[in-house]
Each structure stands twice: as C-alpha cells, then as structure tokens.
Amino acid sequence: MNKKALLGISLVVLFSLSVFFSPVTAQEQELNIAFNLNLLSPNTSPARNQWSLLMEQQLPKIGVGVTFHESTGWGNIAPRTWSYPVGVDYDYIPTYAEGGFDILFVGWSWDLDWDPTGLYDIPSTSPAGDNFYQYANPTYDSILNSYLTELDTPTRIQYAYQLQDILYEDLPAICLVYPRSLFGFRSTVSGVNGILIASSNHRAEYWDNDDHIIRYGIPADLRETNIFVAESYYDYQWMVATYGAMTMRNKDTSAWETQMANSTTLVPNAANTLLNISVVLDPDARFSDGEYLTAEDVKYTYELHMTPAVGSSSYSYLNTWFTSNDSIEIVTPGIGGELNFVLDGFYVFADLLLSFGLIDMYVGDGTGVSELISSYGYSIFNDMPGTGNAGWNLVKGSGPFMMQSYDSVASVVTMVPNPYYSGDAALLTELYLTFVAGKDSAVSKLIAGTLDIMDAQYFPVLSDFEGQAEIEGVLIKDPSHQEMGMNLKHPQIGTGELCPIPGVDSARYIRKAISHAVPRQTIVNEILEGLGAPGITATPDSVVEFNDELEPYAYDLEKAIEYMELAGYEIYPPTPTETGIAGLVFLSFLGLASILAFRRFRK
C-alpha cells in the first residue's frame, strides 16, 4: 500500500472516532442514577394509572430511579400516608421502604372557594389532618391565617395569590393536570356559565335558546324528593333552579351575591375568632304561589336541617357552625325581616351557609311545611313531589323557576318561570331535566335537536361532536386537580440531608427537577384525550381565588438535570479524561481538514 493511501485511511479512522466520541443530548445518552424512589398510586382511575406509569418512565431520564411502583387500593394507601401510625415506630411518616411513602399520586376536589385548611398547614400534619406531605412553612401558615380571617374580598384574594406562589415554589405537591368536563350544547343555547352548571350552582334564569325552551339530558334517574334530602348532582340541577336562597353565585364571576336577601354583612368579634352574619331579606321575595318570604321561613328552614328526625344531608355541616336553633336569631320578624346567624367560630366563606334553599313555613290553610309536619309528621320528606301528604309544598320555592311536573318513573322534571320571582325574570318559557340512557343516545338526541344540553357525566369525548354544525362540545373547568404528593421527610426529596449538597434547598431543587420532567401536555392530549389542562399549582384553576399569573413548569429535561446538579448530583456520565470533549471536537475538525487536504493533493 502506498503512503498516500495509508495516510487517507488513518485520517478517516481518526475522524470517525472523533465523531463517535462527540457529545449527545440527555435524551440520547444513558444517565447516572442519583438515587431511587418508590411510587404509590391508587388503581381506581384508568387515566391516573396511565400517567403514573408514564412518570415511572420519565424519572430515570433525569437521574431518579424507580425501585418499585405499587398501584393499589385506598385501603393499602391510607396506612402509608394520612393514616400512618405516627408515634409507633416513627414520630413522622417515613419513606416507603420504612412503611410510609415517597411519592403518592392523588387527586383533590374543591369547592369554588379555595379553602386549603387542613392540607398544608403545620397544625394539620398527619395524623391531626391531611398534611401527609409533612409540609412545614411558618410563613405559609401566617399568610393562611390572614387569608382565612380577611373579610375584604380583594385583599383576601391577594393572600390567596401569595399562598399559591409559595406552593408553586416549594412544591409539597407537584400538580400534574386540571381535569375538564365536556358538555354537549346546541349552538343556539346561551347564557350558561359552565363552572356553575358543573358544580350545581347555575343561574338558569339567564339561560336561553332560540325557542326559549331548554331540554337538559342527564344519564341517571332522579330520586331525591326535596332540598332536605338532596345529595345527588342530578337532583341538585333542578333544585337550584326552583329553590331561592339568600345568596347565589354570580352568573359571570362565580363570586357570591345576594338573591333572596337585600344585604348580608359578616361581623367578626375583636379577636377574629367568632363571626356573626347579619341578613336583611328582600321585601319583594316571594314563593311561587305568591306567598311572601319571611324571617320566620328562613329560621324554620335551618331548624329543619338541624333536626335529626328530618334526615337532612346538610345536618353535620350546619351543626359544625351552629350550636343550636338559637344560633339563628330573628332581629326583625316578617316580610323584609332581619336575621342574625351566630357562628361557633370564624368562617370567611360564610356566604356558603346562606345558600340553602328556603321553604314556606306557614300558609294558614294547612299547606305550610310546619302545618304538614304537625298533621303528618316527618315522613312527608319521603313523599315524591306532587304525591302523598306533602304534595307540591316541599318543592315550592322562591327561585326563578317553579316545578310544573315531576315524573319519577321516566325521571323528567318540567319547570316554568316563577311569576313572583323577585330577581331578573327567566328568559326561558320551559326548562326540562330529563333522563336519557347512554351516551350514544344522548349525542343522537343532541344532533336531532330533542336535547339542548348533554351533561358531562355521560363522559363524551371531543370526537363525538366533530363535524356537527349545530352542536359543540364545551370544555368546562372542574374544581379539582391531580398531583404527585411528596414526602417532605424523605432524605432526598424532602429534607435533602442525603444529597451531595445537604439541605432543604437541594430537596426543593430535586422537586423542581421532577416537575420539569412531567410531560403535562402529553398527559392532556394522549391520556385525557384533550379533557384537561396542564397543572400549575395545587389549586384548581376553577376556583374564584386562582392565581392566573403563574405558568406550568415547562417539560424540559435539560432544565430538570440542571436542578439535579444544583443539589450536587452528577447526572451526566463523566467524559473521557485523556482528551476531553474539547480535544475530541478539535480532532474531528483536524481530521476533516486533513482529508480535504489529502483530496486536494490527489488532484
């Protein structure tokens, strides 16, 4: 072989080796595993099963190994988390290997007002409360106290924003996604606040349709007879439209506003430990038969809820705040009367206590509820509307609609406007709530125009509505979120004591790294089929106090590894020491130049 050929082969080999040793991205090369975690997830949700398995695959991409992933029932999860026997073997919830947990996949549901009491504050650390994260931040607790005692709404919302900023930074829980409900609507329907309809707080007086009739399809039977025994989401959908309350959610903002009251005033004591609510009723408020609402009607309604023999579904809740019937005082009796509600504690969300549907106590002809109970006892609360001794009297309300018919066999409720409603008059002439069996049947009826609203509990998907000019699928925010709960006593992700750079800052860097490893949009698109949104912080984006200035942690594995390195971990494998990356890159360019020179020489 001549010298020219030998030189050419040598340079080609040199160039090939230099390219072989050139650096690759984190996604392409095998990384060092800094430490291992165990994952714990409930097996009750197919979607959650999928994204927990996805995260099992994602964590090694940032140097966090997964030793074991237990997907099991709540009966096995509780003893490792909020029901862990603190004080037996450990005075805290330990790691999974020691009988506790490392990371728990869990979801939380909320009201439309965000009340995180008992979840992240120090006094609620398990087993005292649901703070199984064992999160301890005195600054958070101080702001939480201000949030829960501030009666000025704009100021209180600013405290809520600060709390969410802290949770966003500290990450005791890494929010994954915000679920969405999918309703089907005829395109002619207007005035529906999606969040309110999904939470049974809707204001149906503002709904409308081209023919001023709305037929609302539900996938389950109507079974509950009146507001006192109500627990079903479906029955609440007709009850909210027929029973007037002192407060209701605003049709646009979802904030509280007066309905059957002219004014409500929260009056704290000097120490902000007790609260009274002063209510002045609307003197024009009437029931659907023309009878005026009185202060006595209001007091009697609440007394019934707090009477065990009635069997009210709200008994426990109201007895938490009112010690007895004497807690509700009539200051001025009669029409347009004034009441004083004396709370056994301080409750900044007290407007919720005023949102119970009201009934007519006494009419004088034997049809008032107190008269019916005197004649027939508490069994009247089991009578279906329009039947038995109760007749229509337990469903006679002061809301924007009144019940025209109730078919318990077919599960159809027909409502028409209440001519005596003191608020804005209903735009519809008729409102139907009707049972339709099965998603496919409901979609077909929506397309045909025999339904105008299809409830989200049919669990449709977006493709069910594609290509249909007259209908649309509307995504509505759920008051819930899905998260990865972190054990803040874990030596790497919690205390950071076993990190190469020990301390809580390193643990927080690791939690941020894990958050950047969550492909939230992939979860939304591929697992939830579009029925969700990327999670931001452990607060649903549907609540009134949501901080919309925050953004989701971006899916960025390089950024995640940078955070791991801030904790002292070397995630990238060490490069060859003889030459280093710079030398190899230089050799690659040298090899290329020599080959080009050799080719020129041959010319």
LINDA-V712033 format. One record per residue. RES is the residue in one letter. PSI is psi in whole degrees, 0 to 359 (* if undefined). D_CENTER is the distance of its C-alpha to the mean C-alpha in Angstrom with 1 decimal. Layout:
BEGIN
res: <RES,RES>
psi: <PSI,PSI>
d_center: <D_CENTER,D_CENTER>
END
This chain:
BEGIN
res: <M,N,K,K,A,L,L,G,I,S,L,V,V,L,F,S,L,S,V,F,F,S,P,V,T,A,Q,E,Q,E,L,N,I,A,F,N,L,N,L,L,S,P,N,T,S,P,A,R,N,Q,W,S,L,L,M,E,Q,Q,L,P,K,I,G,V,G,V,T,F,H,E,S,T,G,W,G,N,I,A,P,R,T,W,S,Y,P,V,G,V,D,Y,D,Y,I,P,T,Y,A,E,G,G,F,D,I,L,F,V,G,W,S,W,D,L,D,W,D,P,T,G,L,Y,D,I,P,S,T,S,P,A,G,D,N,F,Y,Q,Y,A,N,P,T,Y,D,S,I,L,N,S,Y,L,T,E,L,D,T,P,T,R,I,Q,Y,A,Y,Q,L,Q,D,I,L,Y,E,D,L,P,A,I,C,L,V,Y,P,R,S,L,F,G,F,R,S,T,V,S,G,V,N,G,I,L,I,A,S,S,N,H,R,A,E,Y,W,D,N,D,D,H,I,I,R,Y,G,I,P,A,D,L,R,E,T,N,I,F,V,A,E,S,Y,Y,D,Y,Q,W,M,V,A,T,Y,G,A,M,T,M,R,N,K,D,T,S,A,W,E,T,Q,M,A,N,S,T,T,L,V,P,N,A,A,N,T,L,L,N,I,S,V,V,L,D,P,D,A,R,F,S,D,G,E,Y,L,T,A,E,D,V,K,Y,T,Y,E,L,H,M,T,P,A,V,G,S,S,S,Y,S,Y,L,N,T,W,F,T,S,N,D,S,I,E,I,V,T,P,G,I,G,G,E,L,N,F,V,L,D,G,F,Y,V,F,A,D,L,L,L,S,F,G,L,I,D,M,Y,V,G,D,G,T,G,V,S,E,L,I,S,S,Y,G,Y,S,I,F,N,D,M,P,G,T,G,N,A,G,W,N,L,V,K,G,S,G,P,F,M,M,Q,S,Y,D,S,V,A,S,V,V,T,M,V,P,N,P,Y,Y,S,G,D,A,A,L,L,T,E,L,Y,L,T,F,V,A,G,K,D,S,A,V,S,K,L,I,A,G,T,L,D,I,M,D,A,Q,Y,F,P,V,L,S,D,F,E,G,Q,A,E,I,E,G,V,L,I,K,D,P,S,H,Q,E,M,G,M,N,L,K,H,P,Q,I,G,T,G,E,L,C,P,I,P,G,V,D,S,A,R,Y,I,R,K,A,I,S,H,A,V,P,R,Q,T,I,V,N,E,I,L,E,G,L,G,A,P,G,I,T,A,T,P,D,S,V,V,E,F,N,D,E,L,E,P,Y,A,Y,D,L,E,K,A,I,E,Y,M,E,L,A,G,Y,E,I,Y,P,P,T,P,T,E,T,G,I,A,G,L,V,F,L,S,F,L,G,L,A,S,I,L,A,F,R,R,F,R,K>
psi: <134,168,325,317,317,318,320,314,318,318,324,316,316,315,319,317,321,322,320,322,8,153,153,169,166,327,339,334,157,130,160,143,116,316,172,149,164,138,144,126,144,145,21,349,119,319,315,326,320,315,337,322,324,317,332,326,331,322,319,340,347,15,15,112,160,112,314,143,110,113,115,185,167,332,334,340,316,315,346,349,252,343,15,136,74,133,351,292,326,151,24,173,116,191,170,317,336,9,357,235,162,301,131,128,122,158,152,142,149,164,177,346,132,112,93,13,131,3,317,354,152,315,342,13,132,139,5,331,202,11,66,347,333,36,132,105,101,327,317,314,321,316,324,318,319,320,320,359,4,119,348,114,311,321,318,320,325,322,321,319,318,319,318,326,318,314,326,324,317,331,55,335,133,109,131,299,157,114,158,143,145,112,152,132,142,142,345,349,140,166,10,121,113,317,322,320,325,339,13,41,20,160,84,344,342,359,151,166,166,330,9,28,134,128,114,115,134,152,16,161,151,125,342,139,336,175,338,330,17,129,337,135,321,317,328,332,328,329,320,328,337,325,122,151,167,327,150,165,141,140,338,313,345,2,161,144,165,148,286,0,151,325,151,133,126,124,105,161,177,329,2,39,341,157,137,152,120,126,129,122,155,120,347,357,128,157,171,351,7,350,138,146,135,165,326,324,318,309,318,322,314,325,320,316,326,12,116,325,337,327,34,138,348,9,308,318,311,325,347,325,336,122,334,179,334,350,347,109,136,115,312,118,169,197,136,23,173,138,155,119,117,109,146,64,186,127,102,342,34,342,329,328,343,7,16,137,140,149,164,113,309,129,325,349,14,0,354,153,320,324,319,320,320,325,322,353,186,356,343,338,351,354,133,147,133,4,171,204,336,327,227,3,334,352,13,114,183,20,186,340,160,150,128,322,154,111,101,341,309,351,62,127,129,128,146,163,142,113,346,10,132,351,201,132,143,141,334,154,336,146,120,139,119,141,131,125,119,144,313,320,320,319,317,318,327,317,320,344,6,353,148,333,133,119,151,340,358,344,55,170,164,326,341,337,358,140,8,113,330,355,161,147,127,120,130,134,133,145,66,165,158,140,171,108,132,137,107,10,1,138,345,307,354,291,335,10,335,8,153,324,94,149,166,334,319,319,320,323,320,319,323,321,316,320,322,346,3,115,75,317,327,318,316,311,315,328,315,0,39,355,60,182,150,133,152,295,171,52,124,147,6,345,155,327,16,136,99,9,347,153,152,148,124,146,108,98,326,316,321,316,326,318,321,321,331,335,358,2,141,101,320,137,148,144,160,134,338,320,325,164,318,318,321,320,320,317,324,318,323,316,317,319,321,321,317,320,320,318,321,324,320,331,*>
d_center: <76.1,76.9,75.3,73.4,71.6,70.8,69.4,67.1,65.8,65.1,63.1,61.1,60.2,59.4,57.1,55.3,54.7,53.4,50.9,49.9,49.1,47.1,43.6,40.5,36.9,34.4,33.0,36.6,38.1,37.5,36.0,36.7,34.2,33.7,32.2,30.4,27.0,25.9,22.5,20.8,18.3,17.6,19.4,17.3,15.6,18.1,15.8,14.8,18.6,19.5,17.5,18.6,22.1,21.8,21.1,24.0,26.1,24.8,25.4,29.2,29.3,28.8,31.1,28.7,29.9,28.2,30.5,28.5,25.3,24.6,22.4,22.6,21.3,19.4,22.9,24.0,20.9,20.7,24.4,23.7,20.7,19.8,22.8,25.2,28.6,28.8,32.4,34.1,34.5,32.4,31.3,27.9,25.7,27.8,27.4,26.9,30.7,31.3,29.1,25.8,23.4,23.2,19.8,17.2,14.7,11.7,8.0,6.0,4.4,5.1,7.8,8.6,10.6,9.4,11.5,11.7,15.0,16.1,14.0,16.0,19.0,22.4,23.2,20.2,21.5,21.7,23.4,23.1,19.2,16.3,17.4,18.7,18.4,21.4,20.4,23.1,23.2,25.3,24.5,20.8,21.7,24.1,21.7,19.1,22.0,22.8,19.3,19.3,22.9,23.0,23.7,24.3,21.1,21.9,22.9,19.8,17.6,19.9,19.3,15.6,16.5,18.9,16.5,14.3,17.6,18.7,15.7,16.1,19.8,19.9,17.2,16.9,13.9,14.1,10.9,11.8,9.7,6.9,7.5,9.4,11.1,14.9,17.1,20.8,22.7,26.4,27.2,29.0,26.0,25.0,23.3,19.9,16.8,14.2,11.1,13.4,14.8,11.6,10.8,14.6,15.4,17.5,20.9,23.2,26.2,25.3,24.9,28.0,29.7,33.1,34.7,32.7,31.4,28.0,27.6,24.1,23.9,21.8,22.3,23.0,25.6,25.5,26.6,25.7,28.4,27.3,24.7,25.8,25.0,21.9,19.0,18.5,16.1,19.2,21.5,19.2,19.5,23.3,23.2,21.1,23.9,26.8,26.2,26.4,24.8,25.7,22.5,20.1,17.5,19.3,19.6,19.0,17.0,14.9,16.6,18.7,22.3,25.2,26.1,28.8,29.4,31.4,30.0,27.8,28.6,27.0,29.9,29.5,32.4,34.0,32.2,28.7,28.5,28.8,27.7,29.3,28.1,31.0,30.6,33.2,32.9,33.7,37.3,36.9,34.0,35.4,34.6,35.3,38.8,39.7,39.5,38.3,35.3,36.7,35.6,36.9,34.6,31.5,32.8,33.8,30.4,28.8,31.7,31.2,27.5,28.9,31.8,31.4,33.7,31.4,28.7,25.9,22.3,21.6,24.5,22.9,20.4,23.3,25.7,23.6,24.4,27.7,30.5,32.6,33.6,35.5,32.3,32.3,35.5,37.2,38.7,40.2,40.5,40.5,39.3,37.4,37.4,35.7,33.7,32.6,29.6,30.4,27.3,27.9,26.1,24.2,20.9,19.8,17.3,20.3,20.0,17.7,20.8,22.8,20.7,22.5,24.7,28.4,31.5,35.2,37.0,40.6,42.4,45.9,46.6,44.9,41.6,39.5,37.1,39.1,42.2,40.8,39.7,43.2,44.7,42.6,40.3,36.6,36.9,36.3,32.5,32.9,34.8,33.3,33.4,36.9,38.4,40.0,40.9,37.6,38.3,36.0,35.9,32.7,30.8,32.8,30.4,30.6,27.8,28.5,29.4,31.5,31.8,34.8,34.5,32.6,33.5,32.1,33.9,32.5,29.2,29.8,29.3,31.2,30.6,32.8,32.7,33.5,36.7,36.4,32.9,33.2,30.5,30.5,32.1,30.2,31.0,30.9,33.9,32.1,28.6,28.3,25.7,27.1,26.6,27.2,27.5,26.0,24.2,27.5,29.1,26.2,26.5,30.2,30.1,27.9,30.4,33.3,32.0,31.9,28.1,26.4,22.8,21.4,18.2,15.4,15.9,19.1,17.2,19.5,19.7,20.8,24.4,24.7,25.0,27.0,30.6,30.2,31.4,30.4,26.8,23.7,20.3,17.6,14.3,11.6,8.2,5.4,3.1,1.2,4.3,7.9,10.7,14.3,15.1,18.6,21.4,22.9,26.1,26.8,30.0,28.8,25.1,25.0,28.4,30.1,33.3,34.4,33.7,37.0,36.1,34.9,32.3,28.7,28.9,29.7,26.8,24.4,26.2,25.6,21.8,22.0,24.2,21.7,18.9,21.5,22.3,18.9,19.7,16.2,17.8,19.7,16.7,15.3,18.9,20.5,18.0,15.4,18.3,16.7,13.5,11.2,11.7,12.7,10.5,12.0,11.1,8.9,7.0,4.4,7.5,7.1,7.9,11.7,12.4,11.0,13.9,14.8,18.0,16.6,17.0,15.9,18.4,20.9,22.0,25.4,27.4,30.3,28.2,26.6,30.2,31.3,28.8,30.1,33.5,32.7,32.2,35.7,35.1,37.4,35.3,37.9,41.0,44.1,46.3,50.0,52.0,55.3,54.4,50.8,48.7,50.7,54.0,52.8,51.5,54.9,56.7,54.9,56.1,59.6,59.8,58.9,61.5,64.2,63.6,63.9,67.1,68.4,67.9,69.7,72.5,73.0,73.4>
END
